[in-house]
Amino acid sequence: MRFPNQRLAQLFTLLRNETLPQDELAQRLSVSTRTVRADITALNTLLAQYGAQFILTAAAVIS
C-alpha cells in the first residue's frame, strides 16, 4: 500500500499488530494526539477501499 507521507506509513506499521493508546502513538511519532486522530482518519480513508479500518476510541486505537 502506498501512503501519501512517511508518518502515515509509520502509523500504519505501529498499529498493524497492536492496540496502542493515542498518547503513546503521539509520543512515538513526535506529534500531538490531535494529529494522531487526524492521521487515523486519513488512514481509514485509504483503508476503506480494502474494507478495513482502525477504530479510534477515547483510550486507544484498535486495529
Buried (B, 14 or more C-beta within 10 A) or exposed (E): EEBEEEBBBBBBEBBEEEEBBBEBBBEEBEBEBEBBBEBBEBBBEBBEEEEEBBEBEEEBBEB
